[in-house]
Amino acid sequence: MQILLANAKIMLDKTDRKPLSTPLFQNVADTLAAEMARMDVEDLARQLDCSQKIATENWRRYQNFMAAEKMPALLAYNGQAYKHLRASTLSDEALEYAQKHLWITCFLYGLLRPMDGIVPYRMEHCVTLEATNDKPINQFWKDRLTDVLIDCVWADDGILLHLSTEEYEHLFDWKRVCKEVTVVQPLFYVRQKDGRLKMQAVWAKSCRGAMVRFVLNNRLTTPDELSAFSYEGFEFAPQSDKSTFPYFVREQL
């Protein structure tokens, strides 16, 4: 079973662990970063659709891209999912399992294994560059990543656990992915007082990170084993017609 998890915009500046591998598309990332480094702060703010403060920070990052100290990808991100994944507390055995089974989706590096060395950056799906033939960055990656993902899933057991987000599906020919491999996408809901199920973004991100941790710690091999997952009140809720979209529900307090 291969796993997809989205990257995060919030990143740490350093970690205690050293990376063990090089990103599959490091050369492509270097090319994209070099073009980003030639922009001024105003251009970065426009391309990244961010504030001047964030653009200035990332202007410095891109200026230092080739010289910055690399960190393992799984430990470099610090968004909501990663706060609940708590990668820095994973055992060596869990990290070894992660390196073989987990992919992190990313607009700069494409796909990352957890222990790939990366540096702090910011990249958005809408960025267009000469290096992407003026295509949005997510469209640029599609032809490069689709076969890589499908082949990797089939080299395992044909099952993809989708804990990334819809935004990152556009890195792939997602219809083809869903057709050629079995995609299992857990959904996390909070039950409202009127009985309706509602997805809340913060809880969904938290649970995705916690579920990745659960899978890595227990070295799960089948989707059926996910039913044992519980976190912050979220429990498996069987749905007879939702085998590839398992529900995890938190009752409203």
N, C-alpha and C positions, 0 to 999 in steps of 0.2 A: 504494500500500500504506500503510494506516494502522497505527500501532503503539500498543499499550497497555502502560504500565509503572506499577507500583504506587508510591505515595508511600512515605515512610519516617517512622518515629516520631522518629528523631534528626534534628535540624535545626541549621543554623548560625545565628549571630546576625546576620551581615552578609556581604556579598560585594562584590567590586570592580565588578561589572557592574550596570547599571541595567536595570530591566524595560522592556519595549517594548510590552506589551499589558495589558489588564485581563481578569481571569477572566470567562468567559461568565456565571457565576452569582454575581458579586460581591455583588449585592444580597441574595441568599439567604444567602450566607456571613456578611454583616454582621448579618442578622437572627438567625442561629444563634449567632453570637459574642456578640451583645448579651445573649441569654438566658443563655449560659454565664457571662458577666461578672457576672450577678446572683446567682450561686451563691457559697456560702462554700467554704472549702477542703475541708471534710468532704463536702459534696455533690459537689464535683468528683472527689474520690477515689473516691466510690461510683460515680458515673456513668462515669468513665474507667477504673474497675477498676485503680487504680494506688496507689502509695505516697503518704504524706503529703508527702514531699519533691517528688515529681513533680507532685502536685496543687498545691502551693504555687507551684512554678515556673510552672505553667500558669494559676493564678489571676492572677499578675502579668501574664502574656502577654495574657490576655483583658481585664484592666483597661486595658491599653495598646493594644488591638487596632486602634483607629481612628487612633492617632497614630504607631504604630511604622513605621520605615522599611521600605519594600517591597523584596523581592529577587526576581530571576527564579526561578520555581519549580524549574527544572532544577538550579540552583546552590544552592538553599536546603536541599535534603535531603542527609543525610550517612549514610544507612544502608548496608548491605552492598552492595547493587546499585550505589548511587551512588559508592561508593569505587572500584568497578571501571569505572564509566562515565567517571569523571574529567572531568566536564562543563567544569570551568574551563580545561581544556587543548584543548577543541574549537575548531576554526577558525570564523571568522564564516560561512563557507559551510556548514559542518556544522550550525551553530545555525540558519541560515536554513532549511535543509532540515528540521530538527527542528520548527521552528515550523509547518510545513505538514503534517507527517506524524505527529508524536508527541503522544499524549494521556497525561497522568498522572492516574490514578484517585485519588480523595481523598474522605474522608468529610465534610470541612468545605466544600470548594469544588466538589465534584462531579467535574468534569473540568477539567483545566488544560492549556493549551498551555505549552511550555517557558519562554517569556519572559514569561508572565503574572506580574504583581507580587503576591506574597503575603507574609505576615508569619509569624513562628514561632507554632505552635499545637500542640495535641494534640486529636484527636477519634477516637472509637472507634465501631464499627458498632452497638454495643448502646445508645448514648446515646438517651434519649427526652426530648423537649421539648414544650412547648406548641406551638411553631412547627412541629413535625412531626406534630401531632395525636396525640401520645403514641405514635407509631409508632417503632420503632427507626430510626436515621438511614439505614441502608442501604435499608430499605423506603420511606422518605420519598423517596429520590432516584430510585427505580426508574422511576416514571412520567415524571420529568423528563429522564432521561438516555438511555433506550433509543432513542427516535426520533432524538435528536441524534447518537448514535454510529452508528446504521444509516445515516442520511442522509449523514453525513460519509464513511463508508466507500464508499458508492455514488457519491458525488461524485468519489471517487478512482477506484479500479479494482475495488471489490467485495471486496478482500482485507484481512483484519484479522490482523496479527501480534500474537498474545497473549503478552506477556511480563510481564503483571501476575500476580496470584496468585488462587487460588480464592476467597479471602475477598472480593475486590473484584468478583467476578462478580455478587454479590448486589446491586450497585448498579444492575443492569440486569435486564430480562427476558431472562436468558441463553439460554434455549431459543429464544426468538424471534431473538436475535442470531445464533445458530448456524444457524438455519433460513434466515435472509434474506441472510447474507453468508458468505463463505468464511473460516472461522477457522483459522489456522495456529498451532499451539502447540508450539514446540520443547520437548523434554524432555531433561534433563541427568542422566546416570547415571554412577555409578562401578562398574566391574566388580569383584565380589568374588573372592576366591581360589577359591571353588567355582564360579565362572562366572556366578553370578546378578548381575543388574543392580539396583543400589540407588540411590535418589535421596537425596542428602544436602542438607539445607536450606541450609547455608552455601554450598556449591558451586553450588547451583541459583540462589541470589540473585546470587552473584558473576558467574555466566555470563550471567544475564539482563542485568545492567548492561553487561557486556563486549559482548554481542551488540547491544545498542542502540547502543553506540559504533561497532561495526563497520558497522552499517547506516547510521548518520549519516555516518561518514567516507567511505564508499564510495557513498553515495546509491543504495542498492539499490532496485530497482523490482519484483522478483519474488521469491517464496519460494525458487525454485530456486537463486538466488544465495547463499542461506544455507549451502549445502553447503561453501563455501570458508571458513567460520568455523572457527577453532581457537583454543583458549585454555587455558593451564595444563594441557595434556595432553588436553583434550576435543577430539574429532574427530568429524566427521559419520560416522554408521554407517547406511548405507542399510537400510531396512526396506520390503519390497515392498508391505506393506499399511498403511503408516503415513505416507502422503504428507502428511496434514495434522497429523501429530504427529512431525516429524523428530527422530530420536534423535542425541544427541551424547554420546559415551562416553569416559570416562577409564579407561584400564587401571590396575588396582591395581599399585602399585609393590612 
